[in-house]
Amino acid sequence: MKKILVTGCNGQLGKAINQEYTKDEAEFINTDVQAGEGVTALDITDVEQVLALVRETKPDVIINCAAHTAVDLCEQQWDSAYKINALGARNLSIAASETGAKLIHVSTDYVFDGTGTRPYTEFDAPGPNSAYGKTKLEGEHFVKAFANKYFILRTAWLYGDGKNFVKTMLRLSESHDKVTVVDDQVGSPTSAAELARMIHFLEPTENYGLFHATCEGSCSWADLAKETFQLAGKDTAVERVSTEEYCRRNPNQAPRPAYSILENYMLRLTCDFRMADWKDALKEYMDTLH
Protein backbone atom coordinates (compact mmCIF):
# COMPACT_ATOMS: atom_id res chain seq x y z
CA MET A 1 0.00 0.00 0.00
CA LYS A 2 1.27 3.46 -0.91
CA LYS A 3 2.42 5.60 2.01
CA ILE A 4 1.87 9.35 1.87
CA LEU A 5 3.34 11.70 4.47
CA VAL A 6 1.56 15.06 4.73
CA THR A 7 3.01 18.04 6.57
CA GLY A 8 0.67 20.77 7.79
CA CYS A 9 -2.19 18.27 7.75
CA ASN A 10 -4.43 20.54 9.84
CA GLY A 11 -4.30 23.35 7.29
CA GLN A 12 -6.77 23.94 4.48
CA LEU A 13 -4.82 22.00 1.86
CA GLY A 14 -3.79 19.22 4.23
CA LYS A 15 -7.44 18.58 5.08
CA ALA A 16 -8.45 18.72 1.40
CA ILE A 17 -5.80 16.16 0.45
CA ASN A 18 -6.99 13.74 3.11
CA GLN A 19 -10.55 14.22 1.84
CA GLU A 20 -9.52 13.78 -1.80
CA TYR A 21 -7.78 10.47 -1.14
CA THR A 22 -10.56 8.86 0.92
CA LYS A 23 -11.37 6.29 -1.78
CA ASP A 24 -7.74 5.39 -2.44
CA GLU A 25 -5.90 2.54 -0.84
CA ALA A 26 -3.21 4.71 0.69
CA GLU A 27 -1.75 4.91 4.17
CA PHE A 28 -1.52 8.47 5.39
CA ILE A 29 1.10 9.70 7.84
CA ASN A 30 -0.43 13.01 8.88
CA THR A 31 1.92 15.44 10.60
CA ASP A 32 1.71 18.95 12.00
CA VAL A 33 3.59 21.05 14.54
CA GLN A 34 1.41 19.68 17.32
CA ALA A 35 0.37 16.09 17.81
CA GLY A 36 -3.30 15.17 17.93
CA GLU A 37 -5.64 12.32 17.15
CA GLY A 38 -4.15 10.59 14.12
CA VAL A 39 -1.55 13.36 13.83
CA THR A 40 2.19 12.93 14.49
CA ALA A 41 4.09 15.97 15.77
CA LEU A 42 6.74 17.11 13.29
CA ASP A 43 8.81 20.28 13.28
CA ILE A 44 9.93 20.54 9.65
CA THR A 45 12.54 23.15 10.61
CA ASP A 46 14.47 20.45 12.52
CA VAL A 47 16.39 18.41 9.95
CA GLU A 48 17.22 15.58 12.37
CA GLN A 49 13.58 15.24 13.38
CA VAL A 50 12.51 15.18 9.73
CA LEU A 51 15.13 12.58 8.80
CA ALA A 52 14.24 10.38 11.78
CA LEU A 53 10.52 10.31 10.94
CA VAL A 54 11.02 9.77 7.20
CA ARG A 55 13.58 7.01 7.82
CA GLU A 56 11.20 5.33 10.24
CA THR A 57 8.01 5.57 8.16
CA LYS A 58 9.57 5.30 4.66
CA PRO A 59 6.83 7.15 2.75
CA ASP A 60 6.51 6.82 -1.02
CA VAL A 61 5.33 10.43 -1.26
CA ILE A 62 5.83 13.53 0.90
CA ILE A 63 3.33 16.36 0.40
CA ASN A 64 4.52 19.58 2.00
CA CYS A 65 1.52 21.74 2.93
CA ALA A 66 3.27 23.37 5.90
CA ALA A 67 4.07 27.07 5.58
CA HIS A 68 4.23 30.37 7.43
CA THR A 69 1.43 32.01 5.43
CA ALA A 70 0.64 35.04 7.60
CA VAL A 71 1.90 37.52 5.01
CA ASP A 72 2.00 40.57 7.28
CA LEU A 73 3.55 38.68 10.21
CA CYS A 74 6.30 37.32 7.98
CA GLU A 75 7.64 40.88 7.69
CA GLN A 76 8.25 40.96 11.46
CA GLN A 77 9.13 37.27 11.78
CA TRP A 78 11.72 36.79 9.05
CA ASP A 79 13.67 34.05 10.88
CA SER A 80 10.54 32.04 11.59
CA ALA A 81 9.27 32.48 8.02
CA TYR A 82 12.65 31.46 6.58
CA LYS A 83 12.89 28.41 8.83
CA ILE A 84 9.43 27.14 7.89
CA ASN A 85 9.15 28.23 4.25
CA ALA A 86 12.76 27.70 3.16
CA LEU A 87 14.62 25.41 5.56
CA GLY A 88 11.54 23.22 6.05
CA ALA A 89 11.44 22.61 2.30
CA ARG A 90 15.18 21.90 2.31
CA ASN A 91 14.89 19.38 5.15
CA LEU A 92 12.03 17.51 3.50
CA SER A 93 13.94 17.48 0.20
CA ILE A 94 17.01 15.96 1.86
CA ALA A 95 14.85 13.30 3.52
CA ALA A 96 12.94 12.56 0.31
CA SER A 97 16.16 12.08 -1.67
CA GLU A 98 17.68 9.80 0.96
CA THR A 99 14.64 7.51 1.01
CA GLY A 100 13.64 7.75 -2.66
CA ALA A 101 10.31 9.44 -1.94
CA LYS A 102 8.58 11.83 -4.31
CA LEU A 103 8.22 15.35 -2.92
CA ILE A 104 5.24 17.59 -3.69
CA HIS A 105 5.95 21.12 -2.49
CA VAL A 106 3.36 23.90 -2.51
CA SER A 107 4.52 27.42 -3.36
CA THR A 108 2.81 30.71 -4.14
CA ASP A 109 2.05 33.53 -6.58
CA TYR A 110 3.93 35.84 -4.18
CA VAL A 111 7.21 34.77 -5.79
CA PHE A 112 6.35 37.36 -8.50
CA ASP A 113 6.50 41.13 -8.04
CA GLY A 114 3.00 41.63 -9.44
CA THR A 115 3.90 44.24 -12.05
CA GLY A 116 3.06 41.95 -14.98
CA THR A 117 0.42 42.61 -17.61
CA ARG A 118 -0.19 39.02 -18.75
CA PRO A 119 -0.55 35.75 -16.82
CA TYR A 120 2.77 34.53 -15.43
CA THR A 121 4.06 31.21 -16.75
CA GLU A 122 6.51 28.89 -15.06
CA PHE A 123 9.29 30.40 -17.17
CA ASP A 124 8.85 34.01 -16.08
CA ALA A 125 11.53 35.31 -13.73
CA PRO A 126 10.41 35.59 -10.08
CA GLY A 127 11.01 38.78 -8.12
CA PRO A 128 9.23 38.71 -4.76
CA ASN A 129 8.65 41.91 -2.79
CA SER A 130 7.51 40.49 0.55
CA ALA A 131 9.21 38.37 3.20
CA TYR A 132 6.61 35.69 2.56
CA GLY A 133 7.34 35.63 -1.17
CA LYS A 134 11.12 35.74 -0.68
CA THR A 135 11.16 32.85 1.80
CA LYS A 136 8.81 30.76 -0.35
CA LEU A 137 11.07 31.31 -3.37
CA GLU A 138 14.05 30.17 -1.30
CA GLY A 139 12.04 27.05 -0.49
CA GLU A 140 11.64 26.40 -4.23
CA HIS A 141 15.40 26.78 -4.71
CA PHE A 142 16.12 24.28 -1.95
CA VAL A 143 13.69 21.74 -3.44
CA LYS A 144 15.41 22.02 -6.84
CA ALA A 145 18.82 21.70 -5.19
CA PHE A 146 18.16 18.75 -2.88
CA ALA A 147 15.17 16.74 -4.12
CA ASN A 148 15.51 14.19 -6.93
CA LYS A 149 11.85 13.58 -7.73
CA TYR A 150 9.79 16.68 -7.10
CA PHE A 151 6.72 18.65 -8.09
CA ILE A 152 6.65 22.34 -7.15
CA LEU A 153 3.11 23.70 -7.37
CA ARG A 154 2.54 27.45 -7.24
CA THR A 155 -1.00 28.29 -6.22
CA ALA A 156 -2.83 31.48 -5.23
CA TRP A 157 -5.69 32.90 -3.19
CA LEU A 158 -6.35 29.53 -1.56
CA TYR A 159 -9.51 28.84 0.42
CA GLY A 160 -10.86 25.69 2.06
CA ASP A 161 -11.62 24.26 5.50
CA GLY A 162 -10.02 26.92 7.68
CA LYS A 163 -9.45 30.65 7.94
CA ASN A 164 -9.70 32.32 4.53
CA PHE A 165 -10.98 35.38 2.66
CA VAL A 166 -14.32 33.82 1.66
CA LYS A 167 -15.19 32.92 5.24
CA THR A 168 -14.07 36.33 6.46
CA MET A 169 -16.43 38.02 3.99
CA LEU A 170 -19.31 35.78 5.08
CA ARG A 171 -18.60 36.55 8.73
CA LEU A 172 -18.46 40.29 8.08
CA SER A 173 -21.73 40.16 6.16
CA GLU A 174 -23.48 39.04 9.35
CA SER A 175 -22.81 42.39 11.01
CA HIS A 176 -22.07 44.82 8.17
CA ASP A 177 -24.24 46.28 5.42
CA LYS A 178 -21.09 47.18 3.50
CA VAL A 179 -17.52 45.87 3.36
CA THR A 180 -14.46 47.62 1.95
CA VAL A 181 -12.39 45.46 -0.40
CA VAL A 182 -9.38 46.11 -2.61
CA ASP A 183 -10.23 46.24 -6.31
CA ASP A 184 -6.82 46.75 -7.94
CA GLN A 185 -5.23 43.41 -6.97
CA VAL A 186 -6.15 40.62 -9.39
CA GLY A 187 -5.54 36.90 -9.24
CA SER A 188 -7.15 33.47 -9.50
CA PRO A 189 -9.07 32.28 -6.41
CA THR A 190 -8.30 28.59 -5.95
CA SER A 191 -10.16 26.08 -3.82
CA ALA A 192 -8.11 23.67 -1.73
CA ALA A 193 -10.33 20.86 -3.02
CA GLU A 194 -9.41 21.67 -6.62
CA LEU A 195 -5.70 21.88 -5.82
CA ALA A 196 -5.95 18.53 -4.01
CA ARG A 197 -7.44 17.02 -7.18
CA MET A 198 -4.49 18.30 -9.19
CA ILE A 199 -2.06 16.83 -6.65
CA HIS A 200 -3.93 13.52 -6.79
CA PHE A 201 -3.59 13.55 -10.58
CA LEU A 202 0.13 14.42 -10.71
CA GLU A 203 1.32 12.38 -7.73
CA PRO A 204 1.37 8.91 -9.37
CA THR A 205 3.14 10.27 -12.48
CA GLU A 206 6.79 11.02 -13.18
CA ASN A 207 5.87 14.35 -14.77
CA TYR A 208 8.20 16.19 -12.42
CA GLY A 209 9.02 19.88 -12.31
CA LEU A 210 7.50 23.29 -11.66
CA PHE A 211 3.77 23.81 -12.23
CA HIS A 212 1.35 26.67 -11.78
CA ALA A 213 -1.76 25.39 -10.08
CA THR A 214 -4.67 27.82 -9.87
CA CYS A 215 -8.30 27.72 -10.87
CA GLU A 216 -9.00 29.09 -14.34
CA GLY A 217 -10.07 32.70 -14.84
CA SER A 218 -9.32 35.71 -12.68
CA CYS A 219 -10.88 38.52 -10.67
CA SER A 220 -10.12 41.19 -8.08
CA TRP A 221 -10.61 40.71 -4.34
CA ALA A 222 -13.69 42.93 -4.61
CA ASP A 223 -15.07 40.71 -7.39
CA LEU A 224 -14.50 37.65 -5.22
CA ALA A 225 -16.34 39.26 -2.31
CA LYS A 226 -19.26 40.20 -4.58
CA GLU A 227 -19.48 36.67 -6.03
CA THR A 228 -19.34 35.21 -2.51
CA PHE A 229 -22.23 37.39 -1.32
CA GLN A 230 -24.24 36.61 -4.44
CA LEU A 231 -23.85 32.84 -3.97
CA ALA A 232 -24.71 33.16 -0.27
CA GLY A 233 -27.79 35.29 -0.98
CA LYS A 234 -26.39 38.24 1.00
CA ASP A 235 -27.30 41.87 0.33
CA THR A 236 -23.99 43.18 1.69
CA ALA A 237 -22.56 45.90 -0.53
CA VAL A 238 -18.93 45.90 -1.65
CA GLU A 239 -17.09 49.23 -1.49
CA ARG A 240 -14.25 48.99 -4.02
CA VAL A 241 -11.05 50.77 -2.98
CA SER A 242 -7.46 50.97 -4.20
CA THR A 243 -4.62 49.25 -2.38
CA GLU A 244 -3.29 52.70 -1.50
CA GLU A 245 -6.56 53.70 0.12
CA TYR A 246 -6.88 50.37 1.94
CA CYS A 247 -3.35 50.68 3.34
CA ARG A 248 -4.09 54.22 4.47
CA ARG A 249 -7.02 52.87 6.49
CA ASN A 250 -5.13 49.72 7.57
CA PRO A 251 -1.41 50.55 7.98
CA ASN A 252 1.52 48.12 8.32
CA GLN A 253 0.45 45.94 5.41
CA ALA A 254 3.08 43.77 3.69
CA PRO A 255 3.43 44.47 -0.05
CA ARG A 256 1.14 42.29 -2.13
CA PRO A 257 1.40 41.62 -5.86
CA ALA A 258 -1.10 43.77 -7.76
CA TYR A 259 -1.16 41.32 -10.66
CA SER A 260 -0.72 37.67 -9.73
CA ILE A 261 -2.63 35.75 -12.38
CA LEU A 262 -0.79 32.50 -13.05
CA GLU A 263 -1.13 30.53 -16.27
CA ASN A 264 -1.15 26.74 -15.80
CA TYR A 265 1.14 26.49 -18.82
CA MET A 266 3.07 23.33 -17.94
CA LEU A 267 -0.11 21.55 -16.90
CA ARG A 268 -1.69 22.37 -20.25
CA LEU A 269 1.37 21.30 -22.21
CA THR A 270 2.21 18.07 -20.42
CA CYS A 271 -1.08 16.46 -19.39
CA ASP A 272 -4.83 16.54 -19.91
CA PHE A 273 -5.82 17.71 -16.41
CA ARG A 274 -7.58 21.08 -16.28
CA MET A 275 -8.45 22.93 -13.10
CA ALA A 276 -12.00 24.24 -12.70
CA ASP A 277 -13.08 27.81 -13.39
CA TRP A 278 -12.83 29.88 -10.21
CA LYS A 279 -16.57 30.62 -10.14
CA ASP A 280 -17.49 26.93 -10.42
CA ALA A 281 -14.98 25.98 -7.71
CA LEU A 282 -16.30 28.74 -5.43
CA LYS A 283 -19.89 27.56 -5.88
CA GLU A 284 -18.86 23.98 -5.04
CA TYR A 285 -17.10 25.25 -1.92
CA MET A 286 -20.05 27.43 -0.84
CA ASP A 287 -22.36 24.43 -1.17
CA THR A 288 -20.22 22.58 1.40
CA LEU A 289 -20.73 25.37 3.95
CA HIS A 290 -24.49 24.89 4.21
Secondary structure, DSSP 8 states (H G I E B T S, - for coil): -EEEEEESTTSHHHHHHHHHTTTS-EEEEEEESS-BTTBEE--TT-HHHHHHHHHHH--SEEEE------HHHHHH-HHHHHIIIIIHHHHHHHHHHHHT-EEEEEEEGGGS-S--SS-B-TTS-----SHHHHHHHHHHHHHHHH-SSEEEEEE-SEESSSS-HHHHHHHHHTT-SEEEEESS-EE--EEHHHHHHHHHHHTTS---EEEE---BS-EEHHHHHHHHHHHHT---EEEEE-HHHHHHHS-S-----SB--B--HHHHHH-S----BHHHHHHHHHHHT-
